[in-house]
Amino acid sequence: MSSPSTSSSPTSITFTRPDDWHLHLRDGAQMASVLGATARQFARAIVMPNLKPPVTTTAQAEQYRQRILTALPEGMQFEPLMTIYLTDATLPDEIRRAKDCGFVHAVKLYPAGATTNSAAGVTDLKKCYAVLEIMQELGMPFLVHGEVTDPEVDIFDREAAFIDRIMLPLRKDMPELNIVFEHITTRQAAQYVADADSHTAATITAHHLLYNRNEIFKGGIRPHFYCLPVLKREEHRQALLQAAVSDSGKFFLGTDSAPHAKGLKEHACGCAGCYTASHALELYAQAFDEKGALGKLEAFASFNGPDFYNLPRNTGSVTLRREEWTIPDELPFDQSTVVPLNAGDTIGWRMQS
Protein backbone atom coordinates (compact mmCIF):
# COMPACT_ATOMS: atom_id res chain seq x y z
CA MET A 1 0.00 0.00 0.00
CA SER A 2 2.99 2.32 -0.29
CA SER A 3 2.70 5.58 -2.24
CA PRO A 4 3.74 5.80 -5.87
CA SER A 5 7.00 7.68 -6.16
CA THR A 6 8.37 9.61 -9.11
CA SER A 7 11.26 12.02 -9.44
CA SER A 8 8.81 14.92 -9.49
CA SER A 9 6.87 13.84 -6.39
CA PRO A 10 7.51 15.90 -3.25
CA THR A 11 9.14 14.23 -0.29
CA SER A 12 7.02 16.25 2.16
CA ILE A 13 3.99 18.53 2.17
CA THR A 14 3.05 21.23 4.67
CA PHE A 15 -0.41 22.78 4.72
CA THR A 16 -2.93 24.54 6.96
CA ARG A 17 -4.07 22.41 9.88
CA PRO A 18 -7.19 20.55 8.73
CA ASP A 19 -10.55 19.71 10.29
CA ASP A 20 -12.59 16.50 10.28
CA TRP A 21 -16.17 17.23 9.24
CA HIS A 22 -17.58 13.80 10.18
CA LEU A 23 -16.29 11.92 13.22
CA HIS A 24 -17.52 9.28 15.68
CA LEU A 25 -15.88 9.58 19.09
CA ARG A 26 -18.15 7.29 21.15
CA ASP A 27 -18.25 8.18 24.85
CA GLY A 28 -16.64 7.51 28.22
CA ALA A 29 -13.46 5.44 28.33
CA GLN A 30 -13.84 4.42 24.69
CA MET A 31 -13.91 8.06 23.64
CA ALA A 32 -10.87 8.81 25.78
CA SER A 33 -9.00 5.99 23.99
CA VAL A 34 -9.40 7.50 20.52
CA LEU A 35 -9.74 11.25 21.09
CA GLY A 36 -6.00 11.94 21.06
CA ALA A 37 -5.58 10.40 17.61
CA THR A 38 -7.99 12.94 16.13
CA ALA A 39 -6.69 15.89 18.16
CA ARG A 40 -3.13 15.17 17.00
CA GLN A 41 -4.12 15.84 13.39
CA PHE A 42 -7.25 17.99 13.35
CA ALA A 43 -8.03 21.33 14.95
CA ARG A 44 -11.79 20.71 14.98
CA ALA A 45 -14.25 17.96 14.19
CA ILE A 46 -17.98 17.66 13.65
CA VAL A 47 -18.89 15.09 16.29
CA MET A 48 -21.68 12.66 15.48
CA PRO A 49 -24.58 12.40 17.97
CA ASN A 50 -25.49 8.70 17.61
CA LEU A 51 -24.66 7.67 21.15
CA LYS A 52 -26.85 5.40 23.30
CA PRO A 53 -29.07 7.26 24.06
CA PRO A 54 -28.62 9.71 21.17
CA VAL A 55 -27.77 13.39 21.64
CA THR A 56 -31.12 14.92 20.76
CA THR A 57 -31.04 18.24 22.67
CA THR A 58 -28.77 21.22 23.09
CA ALA A 59 -28.39 20.42 26.79
CA GLN A 60 -27.20 16.89 25.98
CA ALA A 61 -24.81 18.27 23.37
CA GLU A 62 -23.34 20.63 25.95
CA GLN A 63 -22.80 17.77 28.39
CA TYR A 64 -21.20 15.60 25.71
CA ARG A 65 -18.96 18.48 24.65
CA GLN A 66 -17.75 18.91 28.22
CA ARG A 67 -16.96 15.20 28.50
CA ILE A 68 -14.88 15.45 25.33
CA LEU A 69 -12.94 18.47 26.57
CA THR A 70 -12.35 16.80 29.94
CA ALA A 71 -10.92 13.72 28.21
CA LEU A 72 -8.65 15.71 25.89
CA PRO A 73 -5.00 14.74 26.53
CA GLU A 74 -3.01 17.44 28.28
CA GLY A 75 -1.30 19.88 25.94
CA MET A 76 -3.55 19.16 22.94
CA GLN A 77 -5.75 21.81 21.34
CA PHE A 78 -8.97 20.60 19.79
CA GLU A 79 -12.48 22.00 19.40
CA PRO A 80 -15.43 19.60 19.18
CA LEU A 81 -18.17 20.98 16.95
CA MET A 82 -21.37 19.48 18.30
CA THR A 83 -24.45 18.18 16.51
CA ILE A 84 -27.90 17.06 17.56
CA TYR A 85 -29.73 13.99 16.35
CA LEU A 86 -32.95 14.67 14.44
CA THR A 87 -35.97 12.58 15.42
CA ASP A 88 -39.63 12.60 14.47
CA ALA A 89 -40.25 14.44 17.77
CA THR A 90 -37.66 17.22 17.45
CA LEU A 91 -39.26 20.64 17.95
CA PRO A 92 -38.44 23.93 16.21
CA ASP A 93 -37.61 25.55 19.57
CA GLU A 94 -34.81 23.02 20.03
CA ILE A 95 -33.24 24.22 16.80
CA ARG A 96 -33.42 27.82 17.99
CA ARG A 97 -31.68 26.84 21.24
CA ALA A 98 -29.04 24.95 19.29
CA LYS A 99 -28.37 27.89 17.00
CA ASP A 100 -28.18 30.37 19.89
CA CYS A 101 -25.79 28.31 22.04
CA GLY A 102 -22.78 28.75 19.75
CA PHE A 103 -21.39 25.22 20.08
CA VAL A 104 -23.97 23.20 18.10
CA HIS A 105 -23.09 23.53 14.44
CA ALA A 106 -25.45 21.13 12.67
CA VAL A 107 -28.40 18.75 12.89
CA LYS A 108 -27.94 15.15 11.78
CA LEU A 109 -30.37 12.98 9.81
CA TYR A 110 -30.20 9.25 10.35
CA PRO A 111 -32.98 7.49 8.48
CA ALA A 112 -34.30 4.99 11.02
CA GLY A 113 -32.32 1.76 10.72
CA ALA A 114 -29.73 3.09 8.26
CA THR A 115 -26.57 2.51 10.32
CA THR A 116 -25.09 2.17 13.81
CA ASN A 117 -27.36 3.48 16.59
CA SER A 118 -29.95 4.82 14.14
CA ALA A 119 -33.04 3.16 15.62
CA ALA A 120 -34.25 6.53 16.95
CA GLY A 121 -33.82 8.15 13.54
CA VAL A 122 -36.39 9.74 11.27
CA THR A 123 -39.14 7.51 9.88
CA ASP A 124 -40.55 10.08 7.44
CA LEU A 125 -38.78 13.34 6.63
CA LYS A 126 -42.11 15.08 6.04
CA LYS A 127 -42.71 14.83 9.80
CA CYS A 128 -39.67 17.09 10.29
CA TYR A 129 -40.53 19.83 7.81
CA ALA A 130 -41.36 22.40 10.49
CA VAL A 131 -37.91 21.83 11.98
CA LEU A 132 -36.20 21.97 8.58
CA GLU A 133 -37.93 25.25 7.77
CA ILE A 134 -36.46 26.79 10.93
CA MET A 135 -33.04 25.38 10.03
CA GLN A 136 -33.30 26.96 6.59
CA GLU A 137 -34.28 30.28 8.15
CA LEU A 138 -31.43 30.21 10.70
CA GLY A 139 -28.74 28.81 8.38
CA MET A 140 -28.26 25.66 10.48
CA PRO A 141 -26.58 22.95 8.35
CA PHE A 142 -28.44 19.68 7.81
CA LEU A 143 -26.15 16.64 7.70
CA VAL A 144 -27.72 13.69 5.91
CA HIS A 145 -26.85 10.02 5.97
CA GLY A 146 -27.91 9.61 2.38
CA GLU A 147 -29.35 6.11 2.10
CA VAL A 148 -32.89 4.84 1.90
CA THR A 149 -33.75 1.96 4.22
CA ASP A 150 -36.32 0.26 2.00
CA PRO A 151 -35.37 -3.46 2.23
CA GLU A 152 -36.37 -3.93 -1.41
CA VAL A 153 -33.61 -1.54 -2.55
CA ASP A 154 -30.25 -3.24 -3.10
CA ILE A 155 -27.65 -2.11 -0.56
CA PHE A 156 -25.41 -0.87 -3.37
CA ASP A 157 -28.22 1.30 -4.78
CA ARG A 158 -29.47 2.93 -1.58
CA GLU A 159 -27.50 6.16 -2.00
CA ALA A 160 -28.66 6.72 -5.57
CA ALA A 161 -32.24 5.97 -4.49
CA PHE A 162 -31.91 8.52 -1.68
CA ILE A 163 -31.15 11.24 -4.23
CA ASP A 164 -34.28 10.45 -6.22
CA ARG A 165 -36.64 9.82 -3.32
CA ILE A 166 -35.42 12.27 -0.67
CA MET A 167 -32.95 14.87 -1.91
CA LEU A 168 -34.77 16.01 -5.03
CA PRO A 169 -38.13 16.58 -3.29
CA LEU A 170 -36.41 18.19 -0.28
CA ARG A 171 -34.45 20.56 -2.47
CA LYS A 172 -37.61 21.54 -4.33
CA ASP A 173 -39.34 22.35 -1.03
CA MET A 174 -36.36 23.97 0.73
CA PRO A 175 -33.89 25.31 -1.81
CA GLU A 176 -31.90 27.40 0.70
CA LEU A 177 -31.41 24.74 3.37
CA ASN A 178 -27.66 24.13 3.80
CA ILE A 179 -27.15 20.38 3.30
CA VAL A 180 -24.04 18.26 3.67
CA PHE A 181 -24.45 14.95 1.86
CA GLU A 182 -22.21 12.93 4.14
CA HIS A 183 -19.68 10.23 3.25
CA ILE A 184 -20.79 10.03 -0.38
CA THR A 185 -19.88 6.78 -2.12
CA THR A 186 -21.24 6.90 -5.67
CA ARG A 187 -20.78 8.56 -9.03
CA GLN A 188 -24.40 9.70 -8.82
CA ALA A 189 -23.87 11.50 -5.49
CA ALA A 190 -20.66 13.16 -6.67
CA GLN A 191 -22.42 14.41 -9.80
CA TYR A 192 -25.47 15.56 -7.86
CA VAL A 193 -23.36 17.67 -5.50
CA ALA A 194 -21.18 19.04 -8.30
CA ASP A 195 -24.29 20.17 -10.19
CA ALA A 196 -26.04 21.63 -7.12
CA ASP A 197 -25.88 25.23 -5.95
CA SER A 198 -23.84 26.62 -3.08
CA HIS A 199 -26.27 25.31 -0.43
CA THR A 200 -25.14 21.71 -1.04
CA ALA A 201 -21.81 20.13 -0.13
CA ALA A 202 -20.43 16.67 0.63
CA THR A 203 -17.87 14.92 2.78
CA ILE A 204 -15.76 12.04 1.45
CA THR A 205 -13.93 9.45 3.53
CA ALA A 206 -10.40 8.25 2.89
CA HIS A 207 -11.52 4.63 2.63
CA HIS A 208 -14.04 5.41 -0.10
CA LEU A 209 -11.29 7.26 -2.01
CA LEU A 210 -8.84 4.36 -1.68
CA TYR A 211 -10.90 1.17 -1.96
CA ASN A 212 -13.71 -0.44 -3.88
CA ARG A 213 -15.96 -3.23 -2.69
CA ASN A 214 -13.52 -5.97 -3.71
CA GLU A 215 -11.47 -5.04 -0.64
CA ILE A 216 -14.14 -6.50 1.66
CA PHE A 217 -13.70 -9.97 0.15
CA LYS A 218 -9.96 -10.36 -0.51
CA GLY A 219 -9.03 -13.77 0.86
CA GLY A 220 -12.35 -14.05 2.71
CA ILE A 221 -14.63 -11.70 4.60
CA ARG A 222 -12.63 -8.72 5.93
CA PRO A 223 -14.92 -7.08 8.50
CA HIS A 224 -12.70 -4.07 9.14
CA PHE A 225 -13.49 -2.83 5.62
CA TYR A 226 -17.23 -3.08 6.24
CA CYS A 227 -18.90 0.31 6.64
CA LEU A 228 -22.19 2.00 5.82
CA PRO A 229 -22.59 3.25 3.20
CA VAL A 230 -20.73 0.20 1.94
CA LEU A 231 -17.77 0.43 -0.44
CA LYS A 232 -18.89 0.51 -4.08
CA ARG A 233 -17.58 -0.43 -7.54
CA GLU A 234 -14.33 0.95 -8.95
CA GLU A 235 -16.17 3.38 -11.23
CA HIS A 236 -17.63 5.05 -8.15
CA ARG A 237 -14.27 5.25 -6.39
CA GLN A 238 -12.80 6.96 -9.42
CA ALA A 239 -15.68 9.46 -9.49
CA LEU A 240 -15.07 10.30 -5.82
CA LEU A 241 -11.36 10.79 -6.43
CA GLN A 242 -12.11 13.13 -9.30
CA ALA A 243 -14.51 15.13 -7.13
CA ALA A 244 -12.05 15.35 -4.24
CA VAL A 245 -9.19 16.69 -6.38
CA SER A 246 -11.40 19.05 -8.37
CA ASP A 247 -11.39 22.78 -7.82
CA SER A 248 -14.95 22.64 -6.50
CA GLY A 249 -15.28 23.93 -2.95
CA LYS A 250 -18.26 21.63 -2.34
CA PHE A 251 -16.24 18.56 -1.33
CA PHE A 252 -14.30 18.28 1.92
CA LEU A 253 -12.71 15.91 4.37
CA GLY A 254 -14.88 13.80 6.67
CA THR A 255 -13.25 10.64 7.96
CA ASP A 256 -16.38 8.93 9.31
CA SER A 257 -13.88 7.21 11.58
CA ALA A 258 -16.03 4.82 13.60
CA PRO A 259 -14.28 2.73 16.25
CA HIS A 260 -15.74 -0.58 17.36
CA ALA A 261 -14.17 -3.11 19.71
CA LYS A 262 -12.37 -5.86 17.81
CA GLY A 263 -14.75 -8.53 19.03
CA LEU A 264 -17.80 -6.63 17.79
CA LYS A 265 -16.31 -6.25 14.31
CA GLU A 266 -15.04 -9.82 14.03
CA HIS A 267 -18.47 -11.19 14.88
CA ALA A 268 -21.25 -13.19 13.27
CA CYS A 269 -23.13 -9.89 12.83
CA GLY A 270 -20.27 -7.40 12.81
CA CYS A 271 -20.71 -3.66 13.28
CA ALA A 272 -20.44 -1.22 10.39
CA GLY A 273 -17.62 1.31 10.54
CA CYS A 274 -13.94 1.76 9.67
CA TYR A 275 -11.50 3.13 12.24
CA THR A 276 -9.17 5.58 10.48
CA ALA A 277 -8.57 8.35 13.03
CA SER A 278 -5.10 7.04 13.88
CA HIS A 279 -3.77 7.59 10.34
CA ALA A 280 -6.43 9.62 8.55
CA LEU A 281 -4.27 12.31 6.98
CA GLU A 282 -1.81 9.72 5.73
CA LEU A 283 -4.65 7.86 4.01
CA TYR A 284 -5.92 11.03 2.35
CA ALA A 285 -2.39 11.87 1.21
CA GLN A 286 -2.18 8.36 -0.27
CA ALA A 287 -5.37 8.97 -2.25
CA PHE A 288 -4.36 12.41 -3.52
CA ASP A 289 -0.89 11.12 -4.38
CA GLU A 290 -2.52 8.39 -6.48
CA LYS A 291 -4.09 11.15 -8.58
CA GLY A 292 -0.89 13.23 -8.70
CA ALA A 293 -2.83 15.96 -6.90
CA LEU A 294 -1.10 16.54 -3.56
CA GLY A 295 -1.34 20.27 -4.20
CA LYS A 296 -5.14 19.96 -4.00
CA LEU A 297 -5.16 18.35 -0.55
CA GLU A 298 -5.04 21.60 1.43
CA ALA A 299 -8.27 22.98 -0.05
CA PHE A 300 -10.07 19.68 0.48
CA ALA A 301 -8.79 19.15 4.02
CA SER A 302 -8.42 22.67 5.38
CA PHE A 303 -10.43 25.27 3.43
CA ASN A 304 -13.65 23.93 1.89
CA GLY A 305 -15.20 22.71 5.15
CA PRO A 306 -14.84 25.87 7.24
CA ASP A 307 -15.90 27.97 4.25
CA PHE A 308 -19.16 26.03 3.94
CA TYR A 309 -19.83 26.16 7.68
CA ASN A 310 -18.96 29.87 7.77
CA LEU A 311 -16.18 29.31 10.29
CA PRO A 312 -12.64 30.76 10.21
CA ARG A 313 -9.88 28.73 8.62
CA ASN A 314 -7.24 27.41 11.00
CA THR A 315 -3.91 29.17 11.37
CA GLY A 316 -1.56 26.34 12.33
CA SER A 317 -0.01 23.81 9.97
CA VAL A 318 0.78 20.11 9.64
CA THR A 319 3.55 18.35 7.75
CA LEU A 320 3.40 14.95 6.08
CA ARG A 321 6.60 13.25 4.94
CA ARG A 322 6.98 10.53 2.35
CA GLU A 323 8.01 7.69 4.62
CA GLU A 324 7.00 4.04 4.75
CA TRP A 325 5.72 2.71 8.05
CA THR A 326 3.52 -0.15 9.22
CA ILE A 327 0.03 0.45 10.59
CA PRO A 328 -0.39 -1.28 13.98
CA ASP A 329 -2.40 -4.50 14.13
CA GLU A 330 -4.46 -3.23 17.07
CA LEU A 331 -4.78 -0.13 19.26
CA PRO A 332 -6.13 0.35 22.81
CA PHE A 333 -9.89 0.86 23.09
CA ASP A 334 -11.03 0.97 26.71
CA GLN A 335 -10.81 -2.62 28.00
CA SER A 336 -10.58 -4.00 24.46
CA THR A 337 -8.75 -3.09 21.26
CA VAL A 338 -9.74 -1.51 17.97
CA VAL A 339 -8.32 -2.68 14.64
CA PRO A 340 -7.42 0.25 12.39
CA LEU A 341 -8.15 0.12 8.69
CA ASN A 342 -5.24 -1.50 6.81
CA ALA A 343 -3.85 -3.01 10.03
CA GLY A 344 -0.46 -4.53 9.35
CA ASP A 345 -0.09 -2.86 5.94
CA THR A 346 2.65 -0.45 4.89
CA ILE A 347 1.67 3.11 4.05
CA GLY A 348 3.83 5.65 2.28
CA TRP A 349 3.10 8.91 4.10
CA ARG A 350 3.59 9.85 7.75
CA MET A 351 2.53 12.89 9.73
CA GLN A 352 5.31 14.60 11.63
CA SER A 353 4.90 15.31 15.35
Stockholm file with secondary structure:
# STOCKHOLM 1.0

chainA/1-353         MSSPSTSSSPTSITFTRPDDWHLHLRDGAQMASVLGATARQFARAIVMPNLKPPVTTTAQAEQYRQRILTALPEGMQFEPLMTIYLTDATLPDEIRRAKDCGFVHAVKLYPAGATTNSAAGVTDLKKCYAVLEIMQELGMPFLVHGEVTDPEVDIFDREAAFIDRIMLPLRKDMPELNIVFEHITTRQAAQYVADADSHTAATITAHHLLYNRNEIFKGGIRPHFYCLPVLKREEHRQALLQAAVSDSGKFFLGTDSAPHAKGLKEHACGCAGCYTASHALELYAQAFDEKGALGKLEAFASFNGPDFYNLPRNTGSVTLRREEWTIPDELPFDQSTVVPLNAGDTIGWRMQS
#=GR chainA/1-353 SS CCCCCCTTSCSEEEEECCCEEEECCCSHHHHHHHHHHHHHHCSEEEECCCCSSCCCSHHHHHHHHHHHHHHSCTTCCCEEEEEEECCTTCCHHHHHHHHHHSSEEEEEECBTTSSTTCTTSBSCGGGGHHHHHHHHHHTCCEEECCCCCCTTSCGGGHHHHHIIIIIHHHHHHCTTCCEEETTCCSHHHHHHHHHSCTTEEEEECHHHHHCCGGGGGTTSCCGGGCCSSCCCCHHHHHHHHHHHTSSCTTEEECCCBCCCCHHHHSSTTCCCCCCCGGGHHHHHHHHHHHTTCGGGHHIIIIIHHHHHHTCCCCCCEEEEEEEEEECCSCEEETTEEECCTTTTCEEEEEECC
#=GC SS_cons         CCCCCCTTSCSEEEEECCCEEEECCCSHHHHHHHHHHHHHHCSEEEECCCCSSCCCSHHHHHHHHHHHHHHSCTTCCCEEEEEEECCTTCCHHHHHHHHHHSSEEEEEECBTTSSTTCTTSBSCGGGGHHHHHHHHHHTCCEEECCCCCCTTSCGGGHHHHHIIIIIHHHHHHCTTCCEEETTCCSHHHHHHHHHSCTTEEEEECHHHHHCCGGGGGTTSCCGGGCCSSCCCCHHHHHHHHHHHTSSCTTEEECCCBCCCCHHHHSSTTCCCCCCCGGGHHHHHHHHHHHTTCGGGHHIIIIIHHHHHHTCCCCCCEEEEEEEEEECCSCEEETTEEECCTTTTCEEEEEECC
//
